[in-house]
Structures are given as structure tokens and as C-alpha cells.
Amino acid sequence: MVQARLSRLQHALTERAARQLLRQPVTLDSYNGRLITVSGREYLNFSGNDYLGLAQAPEVRQAFADGAIAYGAGSSGSPLVTGQHKVHQQLTDTLCDWLGTERALLFSSGFAANQAMLLTLAAKEDALLLDKLSHASLIDAALCSKAAFKRFAHNNLNDLNQLLNHHNVAGSQPMVVTEGVFSMDGDSPDLAAMLSLCQKYSAPLLLDDAHGLGVLGPQGQGSAASQGVAASELFCLMANFGKALGAGGAFIAASNTVIDYLEQFGRHYIYSTALSPALCAGVLKSIQLCRQQDWRRDKLQHNISLFRKLSADLPLLVSASAIQGLVLGSSARAIAASAQLKQAGIWLSAIRPPTVPAQSARLRITLSSQHTDDDISMLVQQLRRAI
Ligand SMILES: Cc1ncc(COP(=O)(O)O)c(C=O)c1O
């Protein structure tokens, strides 16, 4: 019996390998944001999500270390038992002050926060309407939820309108879920227009801003703020601390009622060890720098513009964000290009299905404020050779 089960697992692994879809973790010898060392060799890193270079900022590292001395390494419990320290409260207060929301709740990861958001807030009589390219954490949550689940064409408001209309007539209560910056394509929905559409049908709008927070809007308030939409107009906002803020963990920010409800019924929140207080101290410093240091966002914008200008002849996806996609089609082609770039000292992972749709394997280039003009020129030169 056990042998049969193991054979089934082995078969799936072998089949995945045959389709060139096997993934392997890479162990870094060292990381300084712009540069990584793997197996003794140094590479220019164009695969991280540390868009503002805050993961390595000395002040953030120091705050993390001081936090461990002051509060201990771990929280020692789930938040509703003994896991909530003063620094957790400071962090949620800071998030509310930064983003203009009534309350915020912390989670161990963006994956867990998205699960909690959809599984807890959507009921049987609801219909979850998700963008076709939504992150796996949102799709899995919608699949597990008791609500009906439908997807609309990527960033397509006409398609969304039709779905909303259909559910309006059918009597179910739609909830719309989208992302501020899509993780694999780097593009964004028209959030102001989407919000008006949602308001027309009295449908709540839920936003995952994992790749927009810190990078976009005044003081890095994120995608909604950058498009003139106040966070308080969203039903809830999820974002994580592991991308532009350079740490780990996540939060949901919303009205008192939504957060009170998640606090009482959100199983991913209630039955999970609270974030490490040391990490919260690091995130607090990271938010402070993010809000104050516009130069980080300005430098990132400069790098994005330079990259787009130098690579105007390359078949890039349309994106004005730090995420730039170069679709190559087959997994074999993406792997070959990635290997050639590595030879040239550039670390750029091939992204393959099921992370992206079939036949759209790609190089996912991520830019950071830490890259220099020379780094970007070299990247574009080598991309041209590799594809
Ligand atoms: C759009 C989006 N949402 C959620 C997540 C999950 O966040 P975390 O890495 O904190 O679990 C990610 C990260 O991969 C993401 O890209």
C-alpha cells in the first residue's frame, strides 16, 4: 500500500522532470541584494523581490537585531494567547497610519493572509470573481472556499462587468479579487475604474498588493494610492513584508468590522504562532525608511525607464513596474536562455508552468533600486544574446 503510494509520487516526479518542469532550490553562499554568490561564483541578481534594497539596509538589520535582544527571537504563542507583544501593536498602528485604514492584522505569510482573507470573508451565498492570472494563494483559497468561484479575463473590465451582471441577476453576492501589480506579468488593473464597477453592483473589492506596497504611490502606500484610490475604499487590502519591505510576514488592512471578524473567525490567524517580534521590529524600521526615502523609489523608476529604453527591440510584456517579463514559449527555451545568462554572470530564473500558463515560459526580470546603469546595460546586452 505504502509502496504503491510512493510509486505514484515517484511517477509524478519523473513525469515533471521529463517535461523540464522540475524546480530546485538554490542555496546562496551570500546575498547582498544586487549580487549573489552561488557555488563560489558571483552573479548580478535580477530575480529578487527586494525592489528597494531594504533587506540589506543597515538600519533594518540593526532594528531586527535590537528587536531580538529586546523581545526575544520568537513570539512564543499565537496572537490571541501570549504571542502578541507591544511591537506587534506598534506595527499594526504604523500600518494604519501609513495606509489610512482603521485596523490591520498580521499573518505569518502572504500565502496565509490570502487564504484567511478569502476563506473567512466569503460565504456560501457569495461568488468570488478573480482575475485569470491571480496568484496561487488566491486561487487555492477560492477553490477551498464554499463560495462559487469564477475568473475574469486578465485586467478585463468588460469581462468583469458581464460576470457581475450575471451574478446580480442570479442572486449570488459577488466579491472581486485582484492584484495591484501582477507577479509574473508586472502589469496592473485600472483600480479606479474597477472600484466604480464594483460600487455599481455593491460588490466588495479585495486587493493583493504584494508587489505594489512600498514601490508605488506617495510614501510607497501602494497601487491603490498611486491610482487615486484610498485604501479605505477597498473592502480589504493584503500585502506582505517579504517583497519591497525586505523582511517576511504579511498583513490585511481594512475597516474595524472586517478586521474584528477576521480576528474572531480567521483560522490562519487564530491557530498560528504570531510573527517573530524581532522581525516586527525590523519591519517597523523598514516602513520608516520606505516612507521617508523617496530616493529609493526614484532610483527604481530610473532603472525601469532605462531598462525599457535599452530593450525597446526585445519582445517584452507591457509593464511599467519592476517586474519585466520576456516570454519565450517553451520551458526548454526559457531554461536554455537562463543557463546562458548564468554563464555570463547574470542570475535570472526561468519561470515555467504551472506558475505561468502553458507555452508562456519566460524570463522574469526584476529590477531593484540597487542596480546601476552598467548592470542594466549588461543585462540587456546579454538578454539579446540569450534569446
Ligand atoms: C501576488 C502575491 N500574493 C501573495 C504572495 C505570497 O506571499 P508570501 O511570499 O509572503 O507568502 C506572493 C508571493 O509570492 C505574491 O506574489
The ligand as an SDF file (V2000), in Angstrom:
LIG
                    3D

 16 16  0  0  0  0  0  0  0  0999 V2000
    0.8320   38.3650   -5.6240 C   0  0  0  0  0  0  0  0  0  0  0  0
    1.3310   37.5700   -4.4590 C   0  0  0  0  0  0  0  0  0  0  0  0
    0.4950   37.3130   -3.4510 N   0  0  0  0  0  0  0  0  0  0  0  0
    0.8840   36.5900   -2.3870 C   0  0  0  0  0  0  0  0  0  0  0  0
    2.1610   36.0730   -2.2940 C   0  0  0  0  0  0  0  0  0  0  0  0
    2.5400   35.2330   -1.1200 C   0  0  0  0  0  0  0  0  0  0  0  0
    3.2740   35.9920   -0.2200 O   0  0  0  0  0  0  0  0  0  0  0  0
    4.3480   35.3320    0.7720 P   0  0  0  0  0  0  0  0  0  0  0  0
    5.5750   35.0810   -0.0590 O   0  0  0  0  0  0  0  0  0  0  0  0
    4.5410   36.3400    1.8390 O   0  0  0  0  0  0  0  0  0  0  0  0
    3.7420   34.0580    1.2710 O   0  0  0  0  0  0  0  0  0  0  0  0
    3.0840   36.3630   -3.3100 C   0  0  0  0  0  0  0  0  0  0  0  0
    4.4890   35.8680   -3.2130 C   0  0  0  0  0  0  0  0  0  0  0  0
    4.9420   35.0320   -3.9050 O   0  0  0  0  0  0  0  0  0  0  0  0
    2.6590   37.0990   -4.4310 C   0  0  0  0  0  0  0  0  0  0  0  0
    3.4870   37.3210   -5.4560 O   0  0  0  0  0  0  0  0  0  0  0  0
  1  2  1  0
  2  3  1  0
  2 15  2  0
  3  4  2  0
  4  5  1  0
  5  6  1  0
  5 12  2  0
  6  7  1  0
  7  8  1  0
  8  9  2  0
  8 10  1  0
  8 11  1  0
 12 13  1  0
 12 15  1  0
 13 14  2  0
 15 16  1  0
M  END
$$$$
